[in-house]
């Protein structure tokens, strides 16, 4: 086994475990719907679908609002 490379300056990683019941809120059903909708498309492996998937993941990870439209999890893709 090799040691992992050092972390960049200012980056810290904390590893631990969670007790039962610490998982927080249930997953957003709107995100689930959007993921399932993308996965069901015939062109899921295509460039446009993959771009939409990347956008969806970015929305989920960022948790930011977009142009004052409320949480991104409630915003619909065009």
N, C-alpha and C positions, 0 to 999 in steps of 0.2 A: 504494500500500500504506500502511496505517496501522499505527502501532506498537501493540502490545497494551497493555491497561491495566496499571498497576503491580500487582505482587503484594502481597497483604496482609502486614502485619508478621509476621515470623517464618517466612514461606514461602520456600523456596528450590527452584529447579528446576535440575537438572543434566542436560544433554543429551549423549549420546555414542553410540558404536556398540559392538557386541559382536563379538568374533571368533568364528569357527566353533568350536563345542564349549563355549561359555560359557553356553549356554541353561539350564543347571541340570537339574533333575529333569524327567522326562516328565510331561505333564499327568495329573492324577488320573483314572483310568478311571471311578471312581464319579461324579465331577462330569460327565464326558462322558455317562454313562448317564442321569443325572438330567436333563441338558439335552435329550438326544434324546427322552426320555420326555415331557417337557413340550412340546417342539416337535411331537410326533406327535399331541397331543390335538386333538380337533375344536374345543374351546373355547379354543385357545391365545390368541386375541385377547381373550378374556373377562377380566373383572375378577379372578376368583379365580386363573386361570392366570398372569396378569400379576403378581399379588401373590406367588405362589409363585416366579416367575422372579426378581423383585426380592429375595426372601429368599435364593434360591440365589446370586445375584450378591453379595449382602452377605456370605454365608458364605465365598465364594471370596476376596473382597477382604480380609475381616477376618482370616482364618486363625486365629481364636480358637477355644477350646474352648467348649462349651455345657453348662452344668450338670454338669460332670464326666463327660461322656459320651465323652470323647476328641475327636480332631480333627473338626471339622464335616464334613470331606470324607468321613468314614466314618459319619456319622450319617444315618439315613434320615428323610425327611419322612413325616409321618403320613398 
